[in-house]
Amino acid sequence: PLTLSEFYGQRHLLADGKPLQSAISQGRAHSMVFWGPPGTGKTTLARMIAATTASHFIALSAVMAGVKDVRAAVSEAEQYRQMSNRSTVLFLDEVHRFNKSQQDAFLPYVENGTLTFIGATTENPSFELNNALLSRARVYVLKMLEVDDLAGILKRALTDEERGLGGRYSLSDESIQLIATAADGDARRSLNLLELSADLAEDGKITDDIVKEVASGSRRRFDKQGEYFYDQISALHKSIRGTDPDAALYWLMRMLDGGCDALYIARRLVRVASEDIGNADPRALQLTLNAWEAQERLGSPEGELA
């Protein structure tokens, strides 16, 4: 997307009157950090802000860059400011990968206005970023995209002449929904699945069978020992505590489907049996211990049934 009208999702940030929407539409940039899952539009929003504010845009990745690259970006921004009297947006992807000294390197230039800093991270900024940096940048939380948003992106990609498939391929509504569901809130993944389906198509027809085959290899969003990992195990725990068996089974299977170690879940369920159920049903502890032993003896997938 090049404009807000083409951007799908994040209505809590981009609806009329919201601060981020106002900043983009009025061409006013401020330092900010985008926190959210992959494929939710962090890089796209940064580029959009730079374009609408007529700012010079420098993109770095904390995975590859170091203090030397930051200094080079600062030098480029200062030269650009002298030549054109316009500001520079420095976009730093995976900003949580920078250590404290690396994050401190560009603070003076954010302070004096040489740079407008935009960071992107998939990790909680409160845990991963310096307080000094957070005090100078507003944090915006981006959410996973809804299935309807992803379906809209896919339909635009199918018809767009310049940035999409230009109407050369046909796809049923059922297949669009299947891809949107398999993408699990990730716009980039949905477009990759569409592109792969198009590569396998014959005579411009992407059949439902092709889409089912492509979508079947897509795994649910999960990150071992990361933010989603703890969110999901917490959701499982609270679903049981709240006596919601459907939700409990959903979160259990979502974690197993995403690749979680089943023995970790077994340990947590023993804790749930003791902490949350207790004497309300003394058999719960024995059941969870038996299930744990079954998983250790059988492994996956048989042990998961226990």
N, C-alpha and C positions, 0 to 999 in steps of 0.2 A: 504493500500500500504506500501511496505517495501523499495522500491527504487523509484527514480525519474521517471523511465520508466513506473512505475505502477500508477503514480500520475496523476489525471485528473484535468484540469482547471488551473487557475492562470498562464497562459502563459506569462502575462506581468511581472511576477516575475521569472519564471522558464525556460524561453526560453534560448537557448545557449547564453552565454556571459552576461546574466543578473547577477547583484551582488549576489543575493540570490542563484541562480543556481551554480555560481562559488564557493560560500562559502560551499555549501553542497557537491558538487562533489569533491572539493579539501580538504575536511575535516577541514575547518577553521571556527570556530564558533565565533560569536560576539554577544553582547547583542542586543536584538531586541524586538519589540512589534508587534504582529500580530493583526490587526484590521479588522474585517469583520463579516458577518452574521454567524449564527450557521451552521454547516455542510459544511464548505468550506475548511477544512483541517488544521486548526490552530494547534491542538494537534498533528496531524499526522506529520506535518512538524517539530515540536519541537522534537518529538521522532526520526525522521529521522536524524536531525542534531546531536543529541546526539550519535546515532549509527555510523554515518559516521566519527565523530571526536573521537570515542572510549572514550567518556566521561561518567562519572557516571551520571545517570539521576534521578532527584528527582521531583516528580509532586505534586503540592499542588493546592487546590482550595480556592480562597479568600472567597468563601461562607462559608467554614467550618473552615479555618485556621486563626490563629492569630499570634501575634509577637512571642509567645512561640514556635509555629511550625516553624517559620522562623529561630529562633535561633537554634532549633534542627537540621534543615537542614544545617545551617552553620557549626555546630559542626560535622555533618556527612561528609560534604564536606572537612573540614580540616583534618579529620582522613583519608579519602580516599586519599587525596593528599599526606599525609605523607607515607602512605602504598604503593601507586602505582605511585606516581608522575604524576597523571593524574588529569585533571580538572573535574568540576561538572557542569552540566547544570541544573539550577533550573527553572522549568516550573511552572508559576503561572497562572492558569486559572481564568477568571473573575477578572482580576487585578484591574479593576475600582471599585470593592467592597471594596478594602482597603482604609482606610482614609490616611491623609497625614503622620501621625506619623508611621503608619504601613508600608507605602511605603518607608519611610526614614530608616526603620530598616535594610534593606539589602544593602543600597547604599554603605557603606564602604567596603563591601565584594565584590561587583561588581567592585569597584574602585581598590582594591588590587589584583584582579584576582582570588580570592578564588571561586567565582561563575561566570558563564556566565548566565546572566538573560534572560529568554524568557517569555514574558507576552502575554496573549491572552485576547482580549476584544471585545465586541460587540458595545461599546460606543466610541464616538470620544475621542481619547487620549488627544487632546489639552484641552478638558474640564474636563476630569476625572483624569488625571495623573499629578504628580508633574513635574515642569520644570526641577528639578534636575535629576529626573529619565529619562525624555525624552532627556536630554542632553547627557546621557550615553548610550542610546539605539536608534537604528534606527527603525523607524516605517514603516512597510510594510502593505499596504492595500490589503486585499483579497476580491475578488468579488464573487457574486453569480455564481454558475456554470451554464453553458449553457445546453440546453436540450441534445445536442449531447454528452457532457461530461458525463451527468448522464446516458444516454443510454449506453455509453461505460462501466461505472461502473457496471451497471446492467448485461450486457452481461458477464463481467468478473466474477461477483458473481454467475451467473448461471452455469458457466463451471469450476470454480476453485475447485480443489479437496480438498485442505486443509482449505481454508478460505471461501468457498462458498458452493453452492448446488451440486457441483460435477457432473453436467449433469443429475441429477436425475429428473429434472423437465423441461418441455417444455413450451415456452411462445412465442406468436406471436410477430412480429415486431410492430404491432399496439398497443399491450398491453404494450410493453416496452416504446413506445413513450408516452402512456397515463400516465404511472407511472412517467416517467421523467418529464412530464409537471406538473403533480399534486404535485411533490416534490418541485416545486418552487425554484429551485436553491440550494437545501439542499441535500447533498449526504447522510447524515445519514437518513433523512426522506425517501429518495428513497429506501434505503436498508430495512428500517422498513416496508415500503409498500410491498416490494417484499417478505419479510419474512412472513408477515401476509397473503399474497396471497398464499404462499406455504403451510401454515398451513391449509388453507381452501380447498386446491386442493385434488382431488381424483385420484389415479392411476398415479401420476406424471404429470398430465395435469392441468396446470393453465389456465383455460378458460378465454375468453374475458369478460364474464359476472362476473366472480369472481373479475377480476381486476377493472371493472367499479364500482362494489359495494364497493371495498376497497378504490378506489381513490375518490369516491364521498364524503367521509367524510373529505377530506383534505382541509384545509383552506389556503388562501393566506398569505404570510408573512406580518405581521403587528405587530407593537408594540405601544401600547397607550402611547402617550407623549414621545416616544423615537426617535431615529435617523431616522428610516424608516417613522414614522408618519409624521415628518416635511418634509422629502424628497418628500413624496407622495402628501401631500397637496400643496407643492410648485409646483410640476409637474402639478397638476390640475390647479392651478392658472395661470401658465405660458402657459399652453396649450390653455386656453381661451384667454389670452392676445395675443397669437400668431395666433389666428383664426384657430385652428386645432380641429374641433369638434370630430373627431375620437379619438384623444389622450385624449381630455377632458372627453369623455364618458368612455374611458378605465380606466383612473385614478379614476374617480368617482365610477365606479362599483368595481374596485379593492379594494378601501377603504371600501366600504359598505360590500363587500364579506369578507373582513378581520376583520370586527367587529367594524368599526369606528362608533361613535355616529353620526347619520344622522343630528342631530341638530347642531353639530359643523360644518359640511359641509354647512348647510343652512346659518349659520352666515357668513362663509367665502364667500359664493356666494353673499350675500348682500354687502359685502365689495367689491367684484369684480365688481358688478353692479355699485357701486358708484365710485370706484377708477380707474377702467380700461375702462369701457364703457361710463359712464357718459352721457353727452348730445349727444353722437353719437347715442344713442337710449334710451331716457328717460323712456321707458316702462320697461327696464331691472330691475330697482329697484322695481317696483310694482310686476313684475313677481316673483322675488326672495322672496319678502315679502309674497306673496300669497302661494308660495311653502312651505315656513317656517311654515306658519299657518296651511297648510294642514298636514304637518308632525306632528305638535303638537297635532292636533285634531285626526288624524287617527293612528299615530304611524307607525311602520314598519310591513309588507312590503308595505302596500298601500301608505303611505306617500312618500315612496322613488320614486314612479312613478312621483309624482309632481316635 
